[in-house]
Amino acid sequence: MKAVIYLIITLLAFSYTCAEVNLADIDPLDTNSGNFFAANLDSLSTVAKELYKQKDYLSAARYYLAALEHQRDNTTNLYNLACCYGLLNQPKFAAKYLQLAVASGYENYEHILNDPDFDPVREAEAFVEITKTLEKKGASSEFDAIHFFEIPTLMRCAVILPDNYNPKKIYDIVIGLHGWGDSWDRFLKVASRMKRRDFIFAVPQATYAFGHGDWWGFSWTTGDDKALEYWKISQEKTIAYLRNVIIALEEKYPVKRKYIIGFSQGAGFTFLAGINHYDLIDGIIPMGGWLDEEALSDEKLEVAKSIPVYIIHGKKDKRVEYSLAEEALDRLRKRGYRVKLHSFNGGHTIDPDALTKGLKWIRKQ
C-alpha cells in the first residue's frame, strides 16, 4: 500500500511540475537555453538587500523573485521576500512566501511572530491563519535541550597565492574572516576586488554551520536559542582557533608580516583575534563590525596597543550602526593606538576602494 501511495504522490508532483513549466518552449539544442547559469545569485540578493534598506520594497521583491527563480529553496531569500510583501501590505503574498520559507527550513518562529515587517498584514485573514500554525509549531519541539561537546576536528582554510608566486620569496599574508551567514568560498571573492594583490590571501572557515537545502552559512559562534550558555565558550574557542590558523599558515608559507581583515561578525573577530594575538599580528582591518567591550577589557587593550587598526564602515549601515565604529575609534585612541576610521557613503557592505586604501596604509605602519 505504501508503494502505491508513494507512486501516486510522485505522479501528482510530476504532473504539477510539468504544468508549471512549458517544455515546448525549451530547445535543448539552442545555444541560449542554458543562459540561466550565468545569473549571479549573490549579486541579485545583495541588490535586493540594499533596496530593502532603502525602503524600496517593491523593487527588492523583484530582485528576490529573480534570485529565487534560479534557487527556489533559499530560505533567507524566501523569508526576506515575505517581509517585503508584509511591508507592502500584501497579506496573501506575505503568507505565501513565509509558508515557503518555513517549508524550506526557516524555524525561528518567535522571530516571525514578532517581526515588525509583518505588522501591516498581521491582522489580515490570510496571515492570521499561517500565524496560528506557526504558534503551534513554536510551542512544540522534538527536543528539550541542546548541548555542545568539544571534539578534535579539521577546518578548511583556502589560500590564494600572489601572481608569479615564488616559494623562496617572503610575503605578507592577509587573513580574511567572513561575516555571519557567509562562507570561505564566497568570501574568497574579496580577493578579486583588491588592487595590486602582492600578498598571500587566506580565508579560514568559520566553525558553526546552519542552513537548509542548497543554502548553508557559517557563524564564528554558536547561536542556538536553546543553548545560549555556550555562546561565550564558543567565542573563546574561536579566538584560540584563529591563533592556530595564524601559526599554521606561518609554518606553511614564508611570511613577513601578518594582517587580519574581516567583515561584519568577522570584523568583530578581527578585533578580538588581533588584540588577543597582538604578538603574532602586524595590523587589523575590521569592516562593518564592532569592538566587543565585554570581551576586550582595558587591560587587554593596553598590552596590544602596538598593532595599527584601520576601521572601515559605511555611514548608512543599518545592520551594524556607524556609531559603533566611532565608539571603537574613540576607545582605541584613548588607549594610544595608531587607529584610523575610513567612512564611505554606503551600507552594510565591503567597499573595495576603502579596503585597498586600508591595506596600503596599514602595511606602511
PyMOL commands that set and color helices and strands:
alter all, ss='L'
color gray80, all
select helices_A, chain A and resi 2-20+23-25+35-38+41-53+57-68+75-87+91-103+109-114+116-121+125-139+184-193+228-252+265-276+298-303+322-334+352-362
alter helices_A, ss='H'
color red, helices_A
select strands_A, chain A and resi 157-160+171-177+200-204+208-212+215-219+255-263+283-287+309-314+339-344
alter strands_A, ss='S'
color yellow, strands_A
deselect
rebuild
show_as cartoon
